[in-house]
Amino acid sequence: MKCDLLIRGGDVIDPSQSLRGTFDVVVNDGRIVRVTQTTDDVEAKCTLDARGLLVVPGLIDLHVHVYPHSPWGLHPDSLAAANGVTTFLDTGTAGSFSFDEFRRETIDRARTRVFALVNLSRTGLLTGNLGELLDRRYADVEGVKRVIRQHPDVAIGVKIRASDFIIGTGEDGWANLRDAIRAARESETWLMVHIGYCPMPTPELIRELSPGDCVTHCFRGGSTPITDADGRIFDEVFEARERGVQFDVGHGMGSFCWEIAASALEQGFEPTTISTDLHAWCINGPVYDMPTTMSKFLHLGMSLERVVELTTLRPAEILKQSDELGTLREGTIADITLLEPCQGRFRLTDSHGQHRTAETLLRAAATIRGGELLPGGGSLAGRHLADD
Ligand SMILES: [Zn+2]
């Protein structure tokens, strides 16, 4: 048979099918045709030699800022190949004032797939870090609902950054949080809440959330983490997870603490998804990219299969896209990531400047989106098998 792309001899990991082993992946017309051990009968236009590499479903980063008109924003296509990411969720960089433009100029033009949460604040993050909800007039429940109605294929939920310097203290803080919850309920979507410096204690905030809602920055240190003063995960956090609240990493500039993450994993608390919170102020460290963030969880003792699951299958489920994305099942969209597991001694840094030395660092080797090899990232992109 003839095909567009053959990925040969890689270590395939696909948690959606509990699949692990050395396989070839056959891609044609933007779709996965076969994952198989024998491709002698296959004639490919392009063959990638994946020996020594991991072949996983295209990574999905559930927390990024890819609206370039915001001072936080990066362009999604400039990140995709270096991150091995084929699908991004922009988490509230745009609000009701800017969403139409975000869609027209960025989402629709990007080669990377972008979904988005709509910020409760009309301005989104267009003003940098001045507190997008300090003035209650900016809380725009009706505007969020309108955006989600008009862009149901990309605007899939609501975002609020629930810090006191953003949503205010006391009654104002609560009023903003309740508006965000109402926007999610009335638009029949879900809410992502960023925690840290919250005006209310974390357990009180988490009690307000419903199944499907998501707490991001779940392993942050400092003010209002998911642990009490003795480092114990709050009972309310376990209870919330039980009833279906999601917990996302969202590493970012200030929201990943080695100590909290290690202690949470020890206490049997895993995040639902591993994400970067990549934006203009953490792209050059400490976050860098998705594979580096994944490597931090490998270093904490999480299995490779699990790390891949929390960056493919789980975020695909949250996006309600697991029929097509986050999987290498035959017939699905050919979003595929090749990762190189580099061995050595690597210094990995959290958001508090604390270093740990890891022996494995994952790097994106090649990124394939809808059957197309994305240019510009991965030292092994385009490596071809010699015929002899
Ligand atoms: Zn963020």
Residues whose N, C-alpha, C, O or C-beta is under 5 A from the ligand:
A	BS01	ZN	D277
